[in-house]
């Protein structure tokens, strides 16, 4: 059905100054059965010219798509629709790859006999100095729900996530024209309700947190609005069921209030169920306290 084993998907915006690093890492991969799908989210720099140069070298299978600026989550939606690989691996424009990353993933994936409930493989990220980002994953839970890693087994930090393209196609990111940032938990943790992942304590991505990256700009006005929408969607989807994640279930209401206030937005009318509206009202005072503390930090 799919032309390649992997789609290496890279969303990019004005990253022409650094894309060559990832291009070189992809050329050095020991496993070659992949396409590099780049979705340019409206760059105004030399990204298109640079990628056309990569394509002219005819070393990698490169598919380049340029779209109107809409944010990373909209770029992911475009990428999933155009993917020609069985496995969908998001590698950001400022990421690096270990030379055998793809080989490690495919060896793990192909070694699993029963894949009926599996959505993909999750591995480690490293900082450029070689330190693991966050913590390793528990050896005693090699197959589990992705959300359980964080909320049940206390795993910390970014992880490398590779998902079946057929699975991720079922869970598109919601899009709003005015919102250019939406956290990936809205989809990754929703997938986790229905599917498990294979966990491996091997590094796949070398992660560098740049000053112009999403992580560094999480408190911008647009990002704050995206965070509010994140918690609205998590509430309406019932992503964190009270029986499994009671703490996160409560935090959704508190954080919806917090980020709505910070972004000067209101999404109360968009809460679908009367019960959830009542919970939001009950927990609003705690959300306001969180808002007040965050406001002081931003002011500093």
C-alpha positions as CSV (number, residue, x, y, z in Angstrom):
1,X,0.0,0.0,0.0
2,X,2.8,2.4,0.9
3,X,5.8,3.2,-1.2
4,X,8.3,3.5,1.6
5,X,8.7,2.0,5.1
6,X,9.1,5.6,6.5
7,X,7.9,9.1,5.9
8,X,10.4,11.3,7.7
9,X,8.2,14.4,8.2
10,X,9.7,17.8,8.8
11,X,7.5,20.9,9.3
12,X,9.6,24.0,8.8
13,X,9.2,27.8,9.0
14,X,12.1,30.1,8.1
15,X,14.7,27.4,9.0
16,X,16.9,27.6,5.9
17,X,19.9,28.4,8.1
18,X,19.8,25.0,9.7
19,X,18.0,22.5,7.4
20,X,21.3,21.4,5.9
21,X,22.2,19.7,9.2
22,X,19.2,17.5,9.1
23,X,19.7,16.8,5.4
24,X,23.2,15.5,6.1
25,X,21.9,13.3,9.0
26,X,19.3,11.8,6.6
27,X,21.9,11.1,4.0
28,X,23.9,9.2,6.7
29,X,21.1,6.9,7.7
30,X,22.0,3.3,7.5
31,X,18.4,2.4,6.6
32,X,17.5,3.9,3.2
33,X,13.8,3.0,2.6
34,X,12.2,6.4,3.4
35,X,11.0,9.6,1.9
36,X,11.7,13.0,3.3
37,X,8.4,14.9,3.3
38,X,8.9,18.6,4.1
39,X,5.9,20.9,4.7
40,X,7.0,24.5,4.5
41,X,4.6,26.5,6.7
42,X,4.9,29.8,4.7
43,X,8.6,30.5,5.0
44,X,9.9,33.8,3.7
45,X,13.6,33.0,3.8
46,X,15.7,30.8,1.4
47,X,14.1,27.5,2.5
48,X,12.5,26.7,-0.9
49,X,15.7,27.5,-2.8
50,X,17.8,25.3,-0.4
51,X,15.4,22.4,-0.6
52,X,15.3,22.5,-4.4
53,X,19.1,22.3,-4.2
54,X,18.8,19.1,-2.1
55,X,16.3,17.7,-4.6
56,X,18.7,18.4,-7.5
57,X,21.4,16.3,-5.9
58,X,19.0,13.3,-6.3
59,X,20.3,11.5,-3.1
60,X,17.1,11.4,-1.1
61,X,13.5,10.9,-2.0
62,X,12.3,14.5,-1.2
63,X,8.7,15.7,-1.4
64,X,8.4,19.4,-0.7
65,X,5.1,21.1,-0.1
66,X,4.7,24.8,0.6
67,X,1.5,26.1,2.3
68,X,0.1,29.2,3.9
69,X,1.4,29.8,7.4
70,X,-1.0,28.1,9.9
71,X,1.2,26.5,12.6
72,X,3.0,23.2,13.1
73,X,-0.3,21.3,13.8
74,X,-1.7,22.3,10.4
75,X,1.6,21.3,8.8
76,X,1.3,17.8,10.4
77,X,-2.2,17.5,9.0
78,X,-0.9,18.3,5.5
79,X,2.0,15.9,6.0
80,X,-0.2,13.0,7.0
81,X,-2.5,13.5,4.0
82,X,0.5,13.4,1.7
83,X,2.6,10.7,3.4
84,X,3.8,7.7,1.3
85,X,5.4,5.9,4.2
86,X,4.1,3.1,6.4
87,X,5.5,4.8,9.5
88,X,5.3,8.5,10.1
89,X,8.3,10.0,12.0
90,X,8.2,13.7,12.9
91,X,11.7,15.1,12.9
92,X,11.7,18.9,13.4
93,X,13.9,21.2,11.3
94,X,16.3,21.8,14.3
95,X,16.5,18.1,15.2
96,X,19.4,15.8,14.5
97,X,19.2,12.0,14.0
98,X,21.5,9.2,15.1
99,X,22.9,7.4,12.1
100,X,21.0,4.1,12.9
101,X,17.8,5.7,14.1
102,X,15.6,4.3,11.3
103,X,17.3,0.9,11.5
104,X,16.7,0.7,15.3
105,X,13.0,1.6,14.8
106,X,12.3,-0.8,12.0
107,X,14.1,-3.7,13.8
108,X,11.9,-3.1,16.9
109,X,8.7,-2.8,14.8
110,X,9.3,-5.8,12.7
111,X,10.2,-7.9,15.8
112,X,6.6,-7.5,17.1
113,X,4.4,-10.4,16.1
114,X,1.0,-9.1,17.2
115,X,0.6,-5.4,16.2
116,X,-3.2,-5.3,16.3
117,X,-3.3,-2.7,19.1
118,X,0.0,-1.0,18.4
119,X,0.3,2.6,17.0
120,X,4.0,2.8,16.8
121,X,7.4,3.1,18.6
122,X,8.6,5.6,21.2
123,X,12.3,6.2,21.9
124,X,14.6,8.7,23.6
125,X,15.8,12.2,22.7
126,X,19.2,13.5,23.6
127,X,20.5,17.0,24.1
128,X,23.4,18.0,21.9
129,X,25.8,17.4,24.8
130,X,24.7,13.7,24.9
131,X,22.5,13.9,28.0
132,X,19.1,12.2,27.8
133,X,16.2,14.6,27.6
134,X,14.1,14.0,30.7
135,X,14.2,10.4,31.9
136,X,14.4,6.9,30.5
137,X,11.3,4.7,30.1
138,X,10.5,1.9,32.5
139,X,12.0,-1.4,31.4
140,X,9.1,-3.3,33.0
141,X,6.5,-1.6,30.7
142,X,7.8,-2.0,27.2
143,X,4.4,-2.0,25.6
144,X,2.0,0.6,27.1
145,X,-0.3,3.5,26.4
146,X,1.7,6.6,25.5
147,X,-0.1,8.8,28.1
148,X,0.7,6.2,30.8
149,X,4.4,6.9,30.4
150,X,3.9,10.5,31.7
151,X,0.9,10.1,34.0
152,X,1.4,6.6,35.5
153,X,5.1,5.8,35.2
154,X,6.4,9.4,35.8
155,X,8.5,9.6,32.6
156,X,9.7,13.1,32.0
157,X,10.8,15.1,28.9
158,X,10.4,14.9,25.1
159,X,10.5,11.5,23.5
160,X,10.9,10.4,19.9
161,X,7.5,9.2,18.6
162,X,7.0,7.2,15.4
163,X,3.4,6.3,14.5
164,X,1.7,4.2,11.9
165,X,0.4,6.5,9.1
166,X,-2.8,4.5,9.0
167,X,-3.4,5.3,12.7
168,X,-2.5,9.0,12.7
169,X,-4.8,9.6,9.7
170,X,-7.7,8.8,11.9
171,X,-6.8,11.6,14.3
172,X,-6.4,14.9,12.5
173,X,-5.5,18.1,14.5
174,X,-8.4,20.5,14.8
175,X,-7.7,23.7,12.9
176,X,-8.7,27.3,13.4
177,X,-7.5,30.0,11.1
178,X,-6.6,32.4,14.0
179,X,-4.7,29.8,16.0
180,X,-1.2,28.9,14.9
181,X,-0.1,26.8,17.8
182,X,-1.8,23.7,19.3
183,X,0.1,21.2,21.5
184,X,0.5,17.7,20.1
185,X,-1.0,16.2,23.3
186,X,-4.4,16.9,21.8
187,X,-3.8,14.1,19.3
188,X,-1.0,11.9,20.8
189,X,-2.9,11.3,24.0
190,X,-6.2,10.8,22.2
191,X,-4.5,8.1,20.1
192,X,-3.3,6.7,23.4
193,X,-6.9,6.0,24.5
194,X,-7.2,3.3,21.8
195,X,-3.6,2.2,21.0
196,X,-0.4,1.2,22.7
197,X,3.3,1.9,21.8
198,X,6.5,-0.1,21.9
199,X,8.9,1.7,24.2
200,X,12.7,1.5,23.6
201,X,15.5,3.1,25.7
202,X,17.5,4.0,22.7
203,X,18.2,7.5,21.3
204,X,16.6,8.3,18.0
205,X,16.6,12.2,17.9
206,X,19.2,14.7,18.9
207,X,17.2,17.7,20.1
208,X,18.3,21.3,20.1
209,X,16.0,23.9,21.6
210,X,16.5,27.1,19.6
211,X,15.5,30.6,20.5
212,X,13.0,30.7,17.6
213,X,11.5,27.4,18.4
214,X,8.0,26.6,19.8
215,X,9.3,25.5,23.2
216,X,11.1,28.8,23.7
217,X,8.0,30.9,22.7
218,X,5.4,29.0,24.7
219,X,4.2,32.2,26.5
220,X,3.4,34.2,23.4
221,X,-0.2,35.4,23.0
222,X,-0.9,33.0,20.2
223,X,0.6,30.1,22.1
224,X,-1.4,30.9,25.2
225,X,-4.6,30.8,23.1
226,X,-3.5,27.4,21.7
227,X,-2.9,26.1,25.2
228,X,-6.5,27.2,26.2
229,X,-7.8,25.3,23.1
230,X,-5.7,22.3,24.1
231,X,-7.6,21.9,27.3
232,X,-11.0,22.6,25.7
233,X,-10.4,19.8,23.3
234,X,-9.1,17.4,26.0
235,X,-12.2,18.1,28.0
236,X,-14.6,17.6,25.1
237,X,-12.8,14.5,24.0
238,X,-12.6,13.1,27.5
239,X,-9.0,12.3,26.7
240,X,-8.1,11.9,30.4
241,X,-10.8,9.7,31.9
242,X,-11.4,10.3,35.6
243,X,-11.0,6.6,36.3
244,X,-7.4,6.5,34.8
245,X,-6.0,10.0,35.3
246,X,-8.1,11.8,38.0
247,X,-5.3,14.5,38.5
248,X,-5.1,15.3,34.8
249,X,-8.9,15.3,34.5
250,X,-9.1,18.0,37.1
251,X,-6.2,20.0,35.7
252,X,-8.0,20.3,32.3
253,X,-10.7,22.5,33.8
254,X,-8.2,24.5,35.9
255,X,-5.9,25.1,32.9
256,X,-8.7,26.0,30.6
257,X,-9.6,28.8,32.9
258,X,-5.9,29.8,33.4
259,X,-5.0,30.0,29.7
260,X,-8.3,31.5,28.7
261,X,-7.6,34.4,31.1
262,X,-4.0,34.7,30.0
263,X,-4.9,34.8,26.3
264,X,-8.0,37.0,26.9
265,X,-10.2,34.4,25.3
266,X,-13.4,32.6,26.3
267,X,-14.3,29.1,25.3
268,X,-17.0,28.4,28.0
269,X,-19.7,28.2,25.3
270,X,-17.7,25.6,23.4
271,X,-17.7,23.1,26.3
272,X,-20.0,20.4,25.0
273,X,-21.5,18.8,28.1
274,X,-23.4,20.4,30.9
275,X,-21.5,18.4,33.5
276,X,-18.2,19.7,32.1
277,X,-19.5,23.3,32.2
278,X,-20.4,22.8,35.9
279,X,-16.9,21.4,36.7
280,X,-15.3,24.3,34.9
281,X,-17.4,26.8,37.0
282,X,-16.5,24.9,40.2
283,X,-12.8,24.9,39.5
284,X,-12.6,28.4,38.0
285,X,-11.3,29.9,41.3
286,X,-8.3,27.6,41.2
287,X,-7.7,28.5,37.5
288,X,-7.8,32.2,38.5
289,X,-5.1,31.6,41.1
290,X,-2.9,29.9,38.5
291,X,-3.6,32.8,36.1
292,X,-2.6,35.3,38.7
293,X,0.7,33.5,39.4
294,X,1.5,33.2,35.7
295,X,0.7,36.8,35.1
296,X,3.3,37.9,37.7
297,X,5.9,35.6,36.1
298,X,5.1,37.1,32.6
299,X,5.4,40.6,34.0
300,X,8.9,39.9,35.3
